[in-house]
Amino acid sequence: MSEPILLSVVIPVFNEVATIQIILNQVRATKIKGLEIIVVDDGSSDGTITILKKALQKNHIQHVILHKKNQGKGAALRSGILKTKGQIILIQDADLEYDPREYQRLIQPIIEGRADVVFGSRFVGSEPHRAVFFWHSIANHFLTQFSNIFNNLNLTDMETGYKAFRADVLKKIQITENGFGIEPELTAKVAALKVRIFEVGISYYGRTYQEGKKIGLKDAFRAIWVILKWGIGLKLPFLLH
C-alpha cells in the first residue's frame, strides 16, 4: 500500500527561474513522511517551466499545473488546491522568503488536533528577520489590524505567505480573488467558519524589488477592498448580490 499523504504543499510560481530549483530542493529536504508537492506555474516566460518539467520527470514533484497566461496568486492556488490529496495543505511561495525547515512548526498544532488553521507570523518570535522596507511593515500592520476589526481576530500577520490548513477546512472555501487579495479573503473566510486559528512565529528573508519582489501599493489598496467586501459581506450576505 502507498503511504498516506499527510502534507500537500502548493507552490504558486511566476518567473522564478533563479529560485524555483532551490525551493524545491528545500521542500524535499524536509523529509516529512507523506509529502506531496504541487507546483502551479502562472504563465512564466523565463525558463521556470523547463525546470519544473525536469523535476516532474524525476518524480521530485507530484504535479505541475501550467496556466497559459498570468492570472495571479489566488488563481494559481485555486488550481493547485483542486489537485491536493493531503490531510493538511500548506502554501509555499517560490521566492525563498519563507523557510521550509519550519514546516513542522506550522503543521504541529494541526497534527495534535489543537488547530484547524495556522498562520506563520513574521512579527512574533525570535527567528531571523531580514530588515527591508519600513513602509511595507507599516502597511502589513495596518492591514492586519484592519482585518482583525472586521473578523474579530487578534492576528499579528494576516498578510503572511505561510498558512497551513486542515484540508477539509480549506476545501470548504470558494476562492474568488485572483491576485494577492487571496490573503485577506482566506482570513475572512476561515474566521467566518469559526474554526480554530493559531499563529506561530517564523523567520522571514524578505526580498527587495531588485531581487524580484512583486507585491506593491496597488495590492495594498486591493487588500483594503477585500477586507471590507468579505468582512461585511459574510455577515450581511445580501450585500454581495
Secondary structure in CASP SS format (residue, H / E / C, confidence):
PFRMAT SS
TARGET T0000
AUTHOR 0000-0000-0000
METHOD secondary structure of the structure
MODEL  1
M C 1.00
S C 1.00
E C 1.00
P C 1.00
I C 1.00
L C 1.00
L E 1.00
S E 1.00
V E 1.00
V E 1.00
I E 1.00
P E 1.00
V E 1.00
F C 1.00
N C 1.00
E C 1.00
V C 1.00
A C 1.00
T C 1.00
I H 1.00
Q H 1.00
I H 1.00
I H 1.00
L H 1.00
N H 1.00
Q H 1.00
V H 1.00
R H 1.00
A H 1.00
T C 1.00
K C 1.00
I C 1.00
K C 1.00
G C 1.00
L E 1.00
E E 1.00
I E 1.00
I E 1.00
V E 1.00
V E 1.00
D E 1.00
D E 1.00
G C 1.00
S C 1.00
S C 1.00
D C 1.00
G C 1.00
T H 1.00
I H 1.00
T H 1.00
I H 1.00
L H 1.00
K H 1.00
K H 1.00
A H 1.00
L H 1.00
Q H 1.00
K C 1.00
N C 1.00
H C 1.00
I C 1.00
Q C 1.00
H E 1.00
V E 1.00
I E 1.00
L E 1.00
H E 1.00
K C 1.00
K C 1.00
N C 1.00
Q C 1.00
G C 1.00
K H 1.00
G H 1.00
A H 1.00
A H 1.00
L H 1.00
R H 1.00
S H 1.00
G H 1.00
I H 1.00
L H 1.00
K H 1.00
T C 1.00
K C 1.00
G C 1.00
Q C 1.00
I E 1.00
I E 1.00
L E 1.00
I E 1.00
Q C 1.00
D C 1.00
A C 1.00
D C 1.00
L C 1.00
E C 1.00
Y C 1.00
D C 1.00
P H 1.00
R H 1.00
E H 1.00
Y H 1.00
Q H 1.00
R H 1.00
L H 1.00
I H 1.00
Q H 1.00
P H 1.00
I H 1.00
I H 1.00
E C 1.00
G C 1.00
R C 1.00
A C 1.00
D C 1.00
V E 1.00
V E 1.00
F E 1.00
G E 1.00
S E 1.00
R C 1.00
F C 1.00
V C 1.00
G C 1.00
S C 1.00
E C 1.00
P C 1.00
H E 1.00
R C 1.00
A C 1.00
V C 1.00
F C 1.00
F H 1.00
W H 1.00
H H 1.00
S H 1.00
I H 1.00
A H 1.00
N H 1.00
H H 1.00
F H 1.00
L H 1.00
T H 1.00
Q H 1.00
F H 1.00
S H 1.00
N H 1.00
I H 1.00
F H 1.00
N H 1.00
N C 1.00
L C 1.00
N C 1.00
L C 1.00
T C 1.00
D C 1.00
M C 1.00
E C 1.00
T C 1.00
G C 1.00
Y C 1.00
K E 1.00
A E 1.00
F E 1.00
R E 1.00
A H 1.00
D H 1.00
V H 1.00
L H 1.00
K C 1.00
K C 1.00
I C 1.00
Q C 1.00
I C 1.00
T C 1.00
E C 1.00
N C 1.00
G C 1.00
F C 1.00
G C 1.00
I H 1.00
E H 1.00
P H 1.00
E H 1.00
L H 1.00
T H 1.00
A H 1.00
K H 1.00
V H 1.00
A H 1.00
A H 1.00
L C 1.00
K C 1.00
V C 1.00
R C 1.00
I E 1.00
F E 1.00
E E 1.00
V E 1.00
G E 1.00
I C 1.00
S C 1.00
Y E 1.00
Y C 1.00
G C 1.00
R C 1.00
T C 1.00
Y C 1.00
Q C 1.00
E C 1.00
G C 1.00
K C 1.00
K C 1.00
I C 1.00
G C 1.00
L H 1.00
K H 1.00
D H 1.00
A H 1.00
F H 1.00
R H 1.00
A H 1.00
I H 1.00
W H 1.00
V H 1.00
I H 1.00
L H 1.00
K H 1.00
W H 1.00
G H 1.00
I H 1.00
G H 1.00
L C 1.00
K C 1.00
L C 1.00
P H 1.00
F H 1.00
L H 1.00
L H 1.00
H C 1.00
END
